Amino acid sequence: MSNEQHLRQLLSHIDGRGYKAYKQIKGSYEFPDFTLYIDHVQGDPFAQPSKVRLRVDQEHAHVPGDLWSNSVRQLALEDFIARAVGQSVQGMVIPTKGSGKSGLIFIDSGRQEVLERTAVVIKEDWVEARMQVGLPAAGRKILGKQATEMLCKEIPQIVEQALIWKNLDHDQCLSFVECVENQEAVRRQLEESGLVAFVVNGAVLPRESGISDRPLSGDQVVSFQAPESLETQFEMPNQLPGGGTVVRGMGIPKGVTLIVGGGYHGKSTLLKALEKCVYAHIPKDGREYVITTKDAVKIRAEDGRRVENVNINPFITNLPQKISTDSFCSEDASGSTSQAANIMEALEVGANLLLLDEDTSATNFMVRDARMQELVHKDQEPITPFVDRVRELYDTLGVSTVLVMGGSGDYFDVADSIIKMHDFHPHDVGKQVRDLVHDHPTQRQAETPEPFGMVTARIPQAVSFNASRGHRKVKIEAQARDLMVYGSDTVDLRYIDQLVETSQTRAVGHAIYLATRSLMRDSATLQDVVEGLEHLFDQNGLDALDPFYREEYHPGNFSRPRKYEIAAAINRLRTVELQHRK
């Protein structure tokens, strides 16, 4: 292993030479307090930045073991340290040092969600930060002095500020870890409490803007307060910031829950919070004690998406031209067929809670009123509306639904709980609605020609996942949170609302590739495949997602996706083939 002095000499030696000479610095270098691993050197200043790891022995880092004594605390601590590294980088205000990505120092430190990620790893013997750096150049000539400044001065400063326990904010770190542990404790208690979600009193649900996920601040903020009839409480393993270990708020029970109210009164804001809170959130996010069951899936219409062999019979039958719906295929699905497919695909991989908003649903899929039933008889209408299946979903399959509905009172007949949002305050109007239903019965007739039946399992065909496009090099790329390149396929993920960051999308692409190599065998269903990936992540972490991964090497920037988002991406591949299990 080389040392810091050797690195300085190398950088001085290649100063002014062509950029590819940077390849000479690949390797490991012993600094006084840490080891610098340069795992990958970019071939061009405009290419993806170089990959480096900063490893500090625990003898020097001294990170207390009780902070990462279980998997949840470890995830939280690693997330906190990644954020500390990111703050250290920002605090330096590092100027651009030349062309392209010269001077860039980056760590994948996340946003409002706390996720398992590859950015920081804590072991019994060491702490390691995985980063990317843009090696400085003028045009395509090496700037050796600037590179020395970056690698031999700025990087050690980052290590000192963010990877040495004595220099971290101990109170802030402990509060962060305990907050995440508390959130997961509530999530584990939801099932035994008969709930699918919980919203703490005092939560701040509105966001700063449509493009910012930070909490809204100022005088216009309305703190959440549960109606007395729906208030519940949970015991926490750690003390809360205000003292005590009991958190109180609104419990949303299993079954069918409607969120109603006038426009702009907070219906969709509440649903959006439930949708995002399948993940833990950072302290002071405003939603850190908004907790949703981990198996909740947001459902919407998705005009134009591809659908491959999905049994949508429970919702759509007898299409014109005798088009099959028990193995429905489309390259350009309509609003109703795409929404039906989205539901069946979610159920196929294990969803137990569906989240729907009428604003993003197909109107004809959600309900047919009495007048339309009179004009267009059921034998002329292929769609069985969701209002006629939502009760059955829970009674026969145990799948709950939370639905924002402001335009149709026909859902009152099938709902267990009804929450009315007014000025961002929730009100339990269940009794009022039951009286209303009694006094003003619906005129429509239920349209359920046959029972819902079983959800059809499908088997992905590995041969249809050709990521290499006939070349040896695999093309998998996350161009944005909602856009993934997989081989020759550009996959539109903009309507997969529970993907929250680009590193998740990147992990989805690599997870699919990994699954084609090791999990898509014989009769393995799509559910088997995505649950196999989850087991792999639980056992081995995310490092193995990189197809070029070798032990001890920087794997790339990944954060953990859920099985539902992986399955959703698979279902949207234009090349994918899925066959019904016989």
GIFENHU-V93807 format. One line per field, one symbol per residue. phi: phi as a letter, one per 40 degrees, with the letter a starting at -180 (. if undefined). burial: b if it has 16 or more other ideal C-beta (glycine too) atoms within 10 Angstrom, else e. A space follows every 10 residues. Layout:
# GIFENHU-V93807
phi=???
burial=???
This chain:
# GIFENHU-V93807
phi=.cbdcccccc ccccdgccdc cddccdibbc bdbabcbbca bccacccddc bbbbbbccdb cgcdcccbca ccccdccccc cdcccdcccc ccfcccbhcg cdgcbbbcbg bccbbcaccb bbbccabbbb bbbcccabgb bcbcccccdc cbbccdccdc cbbbdccccc cccccccccc ccdcccdccd dccgbbaabc cgcbcccdac bbccccbhcc cbccbccdcb caabcccbcc dcggbbbbic cbcdhbbbbb hccgbhcccc ccccccccbc bcdgcgbcbc bbdcbcbcba cadgccbbfb cbddbbafcd gfccbcacba cacccccccc cccccccdbh cbabbbbdcb bcdcccabcc cccccbcdcb bccccddcbc ccdccbbgcc bbbcabbbcc cdcbccbbbb cbfgbcbcbd cdcccccccb ccccbcbbca ddgccccbbc cdccbcccfg bcccbbacca dbabbbgcbc bcbccccccb accccdcddc cccccccbbc bfbccdcdcc cccccccccb gcdccccbcb dgccchcbbc cccccccccd cbccccbbbc cc
burial=eeeeeebbeb beebbeeebe bbeebeebbe beebbbbbbb bbeebeeebb bbbbbbeeeb bebeeebbee ebbbbbbbbb bbbbbbebbe eeeeeebbbb bbbbbbbbbb ebbbbbbbbb bbeeebbbbb bbbbbbbeee bbbbebbbbb bbebbbebbe bbbbbeebee eebbbbbbbb bbbbbbbebb eeeebbbbbb eebbbbbeee eebebbeeee eeebbbeeeb ebebebeeeb eeeeeebbbb bbbbbbbbbb beeebbbbbb bbbbbbbbbb bbeebbbbbb bbbbbbbbbb bbeebbbbbb bbbbbbbeee eeeebebbeb eebbbbbbbb bbbbbbbbbb bbbbbbbbeb bbebbbbbee eebeeeeeee bbbbbbbbbb bbbbeeeebb bbbbbbebbb bbebbebbbb beebbbbbbb eebeeeeeee ebebeeeeee ebeebbbbbb ebeebebeee eeebebebee bbebebbebe bbbebbbbbb bbbbbbbbbb bbbbbbeebb eeebbbbbbb bbbeebbeee bbbbbbeebe eebbbbbbbb bbbbbbbbbb bbbebbebee ee
